[in-house]
Amino acid sequence: MAKKEHVDLLKQGTEVWNEWREKNPSTQAELSWATLNGLNLKGVNLEGANLKLAFCKKTNLQAANLKEANLYGTNLEDAILEGANLEGSNLEGAHLMRSDLSKANLVGASLKIANLDGVNLGEANLTGVKKLTLEQISKAKTLYKTKLDLSLIEKIKENYSYLLEEPKSD
């Protein structure tokens, strides 16, 4: 369960949270099961944080540092993760439907059974991603200019080449 102190600090905003993180670098943020829906946490430092099964629906995590964070089963539906650093993070079973992961760094992240329905992965870096299936990635909104492992690119070209094309503007 989340530590109330950590949730309360985070709800005060990015500036307060990041200042606290600087003063407490060895403290792991314990935010499992926390309800953080709709918060503006742009640029927040959640490196190594435990957000297992947290509720982050419609949360703004643009340019957030989530490196090596535990996001197992986290609800990130409609979340903004543009430019976020998710390197080495655990996104197994995460609910990412319709979220914006454009320009995000997902190098080495684990995406086993993560729901990628309608996810914008344009210009994201997915090299070295673990446990990602072709079926999962086929549900994405776009993979335009996305960095992918060569073996995955070939499979996408064969089956879902439209995902690699520039999206049409609405």
N, C-alpha and C positions, 0 to 999 in steps of 0.2 A: 504494500500500500504506500501511497505517496506520503511524504512528510509534509504536514500542514505548513510548516515554516517555509519549505521550498515552494509550495504552491502559492502561498501568500506573497512571497517575494517576486515570483514570476508574474503574478497578476498586476504587480506595480509597474511593469513594463521592462523593456529591454535595457534601458540605461541603469536602472536600479539593480536588475538581475546581473548584468555584466560586471558592474562594480563589485557586487558581492562575490561573483566568481573569481575576480582578480584577487580578492582578499582571502579567498578560501579555495585555492587551486587543487588541493588534495581531496576535497569533499566531493563525493559523487552525488550528483543531483538525483534524488529519488522522487520520481514523478509517475510511477506506475499507477494506473487507474485514475489519474488526475483528470478533471474536466477542464479543458482549456479551449473549448469551442469558441471560435470567432475572435480570439485575441490577436492584437497586432504585436507580433514578436519579431519584426523585421530586424535582421542582424544579430539576433540573440546567440549567445554562446552556450550551447547544450552539448558540448563535446563530452562523450562518454556517459551521458545521462541515461538513466533508466526510465523510459517512457512506455514500458510494456503495457499494452492494453489501455493506453490513455485515449482520451477523446479530444481530438484536435480538428474537428470538422470546421471548415471555413476559416482556419487559423492562418494568419499571414506569417510564414516562416521564410520569407524572401531573404536570400543571402545569409541564412542562419548557419551556424557551425554545428552540425549534428554528426561530426566524425566519430565513428565507433560507438554511436548511440544504440541503445536497444529499443527498437520500435516494433517489437514483435506484437502483431495483432492490433497495432495502433490504428484508430480511425482517423485518417487524413483525407476524407472525402472533401472535394472542392477546396482543398488547401492550396496555398501559394507557396511553392518551394523553389521558385525560380532562382537559379544561381546558388542554391544551398549546397553545402559540403556534406555529403552523406557517405563519404569514403569509409569503407569497412563497416558500415552500419548493418544492423540486423533488421531487415524489413520483412521477415518471414511472416506470412499471413496478414500483412498490413492491408488496410482498406484504402486504396489510393484513387478510387474512382473520380474521374474528372479533375484531378489535381493538376497543377502546373509544375512540372519538373524540368521545364526548359532551362538549358544551360547549367543544370545541376551536375555535381560530381558524384557519381555512384560507383566509382572504381572499387572493385572488390566487395561490394555490398552483396548481401544474401537476399534474394527475392523469392524464395520458395513459397509457392501458392499465394503470393501477393496479388491482389486484384488490381489490374492495370486498365480496366475498362475506361476508355475515353481520356486517358492520361496524355498530356502533352510532354513528349520526350525530345522535342526538337532541340538540337545542339547540345544535348546532354552527353556526358561521358559514361558509357556503360561497359568500358573495357574491363575484363576480369570479373564481371558480375557472376555470382554463384547461384546455381539452382533456378535459373530463368529458362522457361520453356518457350518454344515457338508459339504454342497456343496462347500463353500469357501475353507475349509481345504483340500478337496479332490483334489484340483488343485495344491497343494504344491508338490515340488520335493521330499522332504523327511521329516519325523517326527522322524527319528532315534534318540533315547535317549532324545526325547523332553518331558519336564514336562507338563502334561496336567491334567485337572480336570477328575476325575474318570468317570463321566457320558459321557464325550466326548471320552475317551479312549475306552470304551465299544462299542460305535457307530462306531468308526474307525475300531476296530477289526472285527466287523460284516461286514462292507462294504468295507473297504480300508486297510486291514491288511498289504499289501505290503509297505505302507508308513512307517510302524513301523520297517521294516527290515533294516539291514545295507545296505547302497547303494553299488552297484557294482562299482568298479573302472573302469574308461574308458580306 
